[in-house]
């Protein structure tokens, strides 16, 4: 099953329907919001959940001793970080809670890693 489908399914079942998932994630949703750069390129806008996944990736890389030069290992760590957040209902609730309380991305990633 596609990871985007899993996110949408979970959000529709468990999170308040009035609050769209796009407030938390952008890279991992079906309709991406775009932003213009100074050079008129459109790139996906990073949101709170995206930053949390990036921070979690860095934490896992440090803990497992993965070098940035080992691209295949980094790809595995990125997938692991995505699945730790997106496949775990508790993790999504933590991201939502941290986002509403304006916690640092790193703190939220550390909470998820400690699960």
C-alpha positions as CSV (number, residue, x, y, z in Angstrom):
1,X,0.0,0.0,0.0
2,X,1.2,3.5,-0.9
3,X,2.5,5.5,2.1
4,X,0.3,8.5,1.1
5,X,-2.8,6.2,1.1
6,X,-1.9,5.0,4.6
7,X,-1.6,8.6,5.9
8,X,-4.9,9.7,4.4
9,X,-6.7,6.6,5.7
10,X,-5.4,7.1,9.2
11,X,-6.2,10.8,9.3
12,X,-9.7,10.3,8.1
13,X,-10.3,7.6,10.7
14,X,-8.6,9.1,13.8
15,X,-8.0,12.8,13.5
16,X,-10.6,15.6,13.5
17,X,-12.0,15.9,10.0
18,X,-12.1,19.6,10.2
19,X,-8.4,19.9,10.5
20,X,-6.7,18.8,7.2
21,X,-3.6,16.7,7.2
22,X,-1.9,19.4,5.1
23,X,-1.3,21.4,8.3
24,X,1.2,18.7,9.4
25,X,2.7,17.1,6.3
26,X,3.3,18.3,2.8
27,X,5.9,15.9,1.2
28,X,3.8,12.9,2.1
29,X,0.4,13.9,1.0
30,X,-1.4,13.6,-2.3
31,X,-1.9,17.4,-3.0
32,X,1.4,19.2,-2.3
33,X,1.4,22.9,-1.7
34,X,4.1,24.7,-3.7
35,X,6.2,27.7,-3.0
36,X,8.1,29.9,-5.3
37,X,11.9,30.4,-4.9
38,X,13.8,33.5,-5.7
39,X,14.6,32.0,-9.1
40,X,10.9,31.3,-9.9
41,X,11.1,27.5,-9.3
42,X,8.2,25.8,-7.6
43,X,9.2,23.5,-4.9
44,X,7.1,21.6,-2.3
45,X,6.7,23.6,0.9
46,X,8.1,22.0,4.0
47,X,5.7,21.7,6.9
48,X,6.1,20.8,10.6
49,X,5.8,17.0,10.1
50,X,8.3,17.1,7.2
51,X,10.8,18.8,9.5
52,X,10.1,16.2,12.2
53,X,10.9,13.3,9.8
54,X,14.1,15.1,8.7
55,X,15.2,15.5,12.4
56,X,14.3,11.8,13.1
57,X,16.4,10.8,10.1
58,X,19.4,12.6,11.6
59,X,18.8,11.0,15.0
60,X,18.6,7.5,13.6
61,X,21.7,8.1,11.5
62,X,23.7,9.2,14.6
63,X,22.4,6.3,16.7
64,X,23.1,3.7,14.1
65,X,26.4,5.2,12.9
66,X,25.3,5.7,9.3
67,X,27.6,7.9,7.2
68,X,26.2,10.4,4.8
69,X,28.5,9.0,2.2
70,X,26.7,5.6,2.2
71,X,23.7,6.5,0.0
72,X,22.1,3.1,0.2
73,X,22.2,3.2,4.0
74,X,20.9,6.7,4.1
75,X,17.9,5.7,1.9
76,X,17.1,2.9,4.3
77,X,17.3,5.3,7.3
78,X,15.0,7.8,5.5
79,X,12.4,5.0,4.9
80,X,12.7,3.9,8.5
81,X,12.1,7.4,9.8
82,X,9.1,7.9,7.5
83,X,7.6,4.6,8.7
84,X,8.2,5.4,12.3
85,X,6.1,8.5,12.0
86,X,3.6,7.7,9.4
87,X,2.7,4.1,10.3
88,X,2.4,4.8,14.0
89,X,-0.9,6.4,15.2
90,X,0.8,7.5,18.4
91,X,3.6,9.2,16.5
92,X,1.1,11.2,14.4
93,X,-0.7,12.3,17.5
94,X,2.7,13.4,19.0
95,X,3.4,15.4,15.8
96,X,0.0,17.0,16.0
97,X,0.4,17.9,19.7
98,X,3.9,19.3,19.2
99,X,2.8,21.3,16.3
100,X,-0.1,22.9,18.2
101,X,2.2,23.7,21.1
102,X,5.0,25.1,18.8
103,X,7.7,22.7,20.1
104,X,11.0,22.4,18.3
105,X,11.1,19.8,15.5
106,X,14.0,18.1,17.2
107,X,12.1,17.7,20.5
108,X,9.2,16.1,18.7
109,X,11.5,13.7,16.8
110,X,13.2,12.8,20.1
111,X,9.8,12.0,21.6
112,X,8.9,9.8,18.6
113,X,12.3,8.0,18.7
114,X,11.8,7.3,22.4
115,X,8.5,5.4,21.7
